[in-house]
């Protein structure tokens, strides 16, 4: 049973009789308090998708829920539902656009290394690889000789994500993007 300070983003915890998925954690250290940090966590109910914000002290103990990660690939979208297929047993998992809104900026048909997160055999989230390769859909024209300077320009990728790229990158190029920092790493 870990302390609140040991809980990581994308973990599943049991809280007040339900299973919640930790989407965001903010740590704060109040001034003038003897004691530790406070952790404000944004929790999503696995079954209903209901969102709550809860603050825990560093010493609060939380139970981790049974969490399974399955390798998957993006299959297709059907309205507001996105379907991913397990690469081992071909099971299909359906997730709503609302549940994976942030992750959708990094997902296309050929994204490798995706993991569907299951709690009690129900898909609740998408776990992304550290880097993804995406195609530049639109950016300003490349500047001749622009590679000698460290200037950047915005580029919109095919998924809708906008990142800053060096001036020598042009429309149609495939680039590698760091998922956590949302920044350009190099050409793919």
C-alpha positions in Angstrom: 0.0 0.0 0.0 1.9 3.1 -1.2 1.8 6.6 0.2 0.1 9.4 -1.8 3.6 10.8 -2.7 4.5 7.5 -4.4 1.5 7.4 -6.7 2.3 8.2 -10.3 0.2 9.5 -13.2 -1.8 6.9 -15.1 -2.1 4.7 -12.0 -5.3 3.2 -10.8 -6.3 3.6 -7.1 -9.1 2.4 -4.9 -10.8 5.3 -3.2 -14.1 5.4 -1.2 -15.2 2.1 -2.6 -14.5 2.8 -6.2 -11.7 2.4 -8.7 -10.3 5.7 -10.0 -7.7 6.4 -12.7 -5.1 9.1 -11.8 -4.9 11.5 -14.8 -3.1 14.5 -13.2 -1.0 15.2 -10.1 0.0 18.5 -8.7 2.4 18.7 -5.8 2.4 21.6 -3.4 4.4 22.4 -0.3 2.4 24.8 1.9 4.5 27.4 3.8 4.5 27.4 7.5 3.2 23.8 7.9 5.1 21.2 9.8 4.8 18.1 7.8 4.9 17.2 4.2 3.6 18.0 0.8 0.1 18.0 -0.5 -0.8 16.1 -3.6 -3.9 17.3 -5.6 -5.0 14.5 -7.9 -7.5 14.5 -10.7 -9.3 11.2 -10.5 -11.6 9.6 -13.1 -14.1 6.9 -12.1 -13.3 3.8 -14.2 -16.9 2.8 -14.7 -18.7 6.2 -15.1 -15.9 8.5 -16.2 -17.0 10.9 -13.4 -14.2 13.3 -12.5 -13.2 14.3 -9.0 -10.3 16.4 -7.6 -9.0 15.2 -4.3 -6.1 16.4 -2.1 -4.0 13.9 -0.2 -1.3 14.5 2.4 2.1 12.9 1.8 1.5 10.3 4.5 -2.0 9.2 3.3 -2.0 5.6 2.3 -3.8 4.5 -1.0 -4.6 1.1 -2.4 -3.5 0.5 -6.0 -6.1 -1.2 -8.1 -5.4 -4.1 -10.4 -4.1 -2.5 -13.6 -3.3 -4.4 -16.9 -1.5 -2.9 -19.9 -2.1 -4.6 -23.3 -0.2 -3.9 -26.5 -2.5 -2.4 -29.1 -2.8 -0.6 -32.4 -5.2 2.1 -33.6 -7.9 0.4 -35.7 -10.6 2.9 -36.5 -12.8 5.7 -35.2 -16.6 5.5 -35.1 -18.0 8.9 -34.3 -16.9 9.7 -30.7 -15.5 6.2 -30.1 -12.0 5.1 -31.0 -11.3 1.4 -31.4 -7.9 -0.2 -30.7 -7.1 -3.8 -31.4 -5.0 -6.0 -29.1 -1.9 -7.1 -31.1 -1.7 -10.5 -29.3 -5.3 -11.8 -29.1 -7.1 -9.4 -31.5 -9.5 -8.2 -28.8 -11.0 -4.8 -29.7 -11.1 -2.1 -27.1 -13.3 1.0 -27.5 -12.5 4.3 -25.8 -14.3 7.6 -26.0 -12.7 10.7 -27.4 -13.2 12.5 -24.1 -11.3 9.8 -22.1 -8.3 10.0 -24.4 -8.4 13.6 -25.7 -4.8 14.4 -24.8 -3.5 11.1 -26.2 -5.3 11.5 -29.6 -2.8 14.3 -30.5 -0.1 11.5 -30.9 -2.1 8.7 -32.4 -2.5 7.8 -36.1 -2.8 4.5 -38.1 0.9 3.6 -37.9 1.7 4.6 -34.3 3.8 1.8 -32.7 4.1 1.0 -29.0 0.6 1.9 -27.8 -0.8 0.2 -24.7 -4.5 0.0 -23.7 -4.9 0.3 -19.9 -7.5 -2.1 -18.5 -9.0 -2.1 -15.0 -11.2 -5.0 -14.2 -11.1 -6.0 -17.9 -12.6 -2.6 -18.9 -10.5 -0.2 -21.1 -9.9 3.1 -19.3 -7.0 4.8 -20.9 -4.2 4.8 -23.5 -0.6 4.6 -22.6 1.7 6.2 -25.2 5.4 5.4 -26.1 8.0 8.0 -25.2 8.3 9.2 -28.8 6.1 9.0 -31.9 6.7 9.7 -35.6 4.2 12.0 -37.2 3.9 13.8 -40.5 3.9 17.6 -40.9 0.6 18.7 -42.5 1.3 22.4 -42.7 4.1 24.8 -41.9 5.7 27.9 -43.4 8.0 27.2 -46.4 11.5 26.2 -45.6 14.1 28.9 -45.7 17.2 28.4 -47.9 20.2 28.3 -45.6 18.0 28.4 -42.5 19.6 25.4 -40.9 22.6 27.5 -39.8 20.5 29.4 -37.2 18.5 28.0 -34.3 15.3 29.7 -35.2 12.1 27.7 -35.2 8.6 27.9 -36.7 5.3 26.3 -35.8 4.2 23.2 -37.6 0.8 21.5 -37.6 0.9 17.8 -37.7 -1.7 15.4 -39.2 -3.1 14.7 -35.8 -3.7 18.4 -35.0 -0.8 18.8 -32.7 1.3 22.0 -33.2 5.0 21.9 -32.3 8.0 24.2 -32.9 10.3 22.8 -35.6 13.6 24.1 -37.1 13.3 26.3 -40.3 14.6 23.5 -42.6 11.5 21.3 -41.9 8.9 21.5 -44.6 5.3 20.3 -45.3 5.2 16.5 -45.8 8.3 15.7 -43.7 8.0 13.0 -41.0 9.3 14.0 -37.6 9.9 12.4 -34.3 8.1 14.1 -31.3 8.7 13.6 -27.6 5.3 12.8 -26.2 5.8 14.1 -22.6 7.4 17.4 -23.5 5.5 17.8 -26.9 8.6 18.9 -28.7 10.5 18.2 -31.9 13.3 15.6 -31.6 14.4 15.2 -35.2 13.4 13.8 -38.5 12.0 10.3 -38.6 
